[in-house]
């Protein structure tokens, strides 16, 4: 296991830079995600699986209630 690393030798500054590097690849908001064909496909696939497994049921919002934004 010569390629194993525990992460102990990485400084806090390097960890922050490492996370920042990968964070740029993932959208933070729905509005960002919907602009990407890759993320739209991922969301569509997830919804298909949820529907196929009957994980949740879409219902009408009761009168007088407000949707969460």
C-alpha positions as CSV (number, residue, x, y, z in Angstrom):
1,X,0.0,0.0,0.0
2,X,2.6,2.5,-1.1
3,X,0.0,4.8,-2.5
4,X,-2.0,5.0,0.7
5,X,-2.2,8.4,2.4
6,X,-3.8,9.2,5.8
7,X,-4.2,12.9,5.0
8,X,-2.2,13.8,8.1
9,X,0.5,15.4,6.0
10,X,-1.9,17.7,4.3
11,X,-2.1,21.2,5.8
12,X,-5.4,23.0,6.4
13,X,-4.6,25.4,3.6
14,X,-4.2,22.5,1.1
15,X,-7.4,20.9,2.3
16,X,-9.3,24.1,1.7
17,X,-7.8,24.4,-1.8
18,X,-8.6,20.7,-2.5
19,X,-12.3,21.2,-1.5
20,X,-12.5,24.4,-3.5
21,X,-11.2,22.6,-6.6
22,X,-13.9,20.0,-6.5
23,X,-16.7,22.4,-5.4
24,X,-16.4,24.3,-8.6
25,X,-17.5,21.1,-10.5
26,X,-20.8,20.8,-8.6
27,X,-23.7,23.2,-8.8
28,X,-24.7,24.7,-5.5
29,X,-28.3,25.7,-6.4
30,X,-31.0,24.2,-8.5
31,X,-30.8,27.1,-10.9
32,X,-27.1,26.3,-11.5
33,X,-27.8,22.5,-11.9
34,X,-30.7,23.0,-14.4
35,X,-28.3,24.8,-16.8
36,X,-26.1,21.6,-17.1
37,X,-27.3,18.7,-19.4
38,X,-25.3,16.3,-17.1
39,X,-27.1,17.5,-14.0
40,X,-30.5,17.6,-15.6
41,X,-30.0,14.0,-16.7
42,X,-29.0,13.0,-13.2
43,X,-32.0,14.7,-11.7
44,X,-34.3,13.1,-14.3
45,X,-32.9,9.7,-13.5
46,X,-33.3,10.2,-9.8
47,X,-37.0,11.2,-10.2
48,X,-37.6,8.2,-12.5
49,X,-36.2,5.9,-9.7
50,X,-38.2,7.6,-7.0
51,X,-41.4,7.2,-9.1
52,X,-40.6,3.5,-10.0
53,X,-40.0,2.6,-6.4
54,X,-43.1,4.5,-5.2
55,X,-40.9,6.4,-2.7
56,X,-43.1,9.4,-2.6
57,X,-46.5,10.5,-3.8
58,X,-47.1,13.9,-5.6
59,X,-50.1,15.6,-4.0
60,X,-51.9,18.9,-4.4
61,X,-50.9,21.6,-1.9
62,X,-53.9,22.1,0.5
63,X,-55.8,25.4,0.0
64,X,-54.4,28.2,2.1
65,X,-50.9,26.6,2.4
66,X,-47.8,28.2,1.0
67,X,-45.1,26.3,-0.8
68,X,-41.6,26.4,0.6
69,X,-39.1,28.3,-1.6
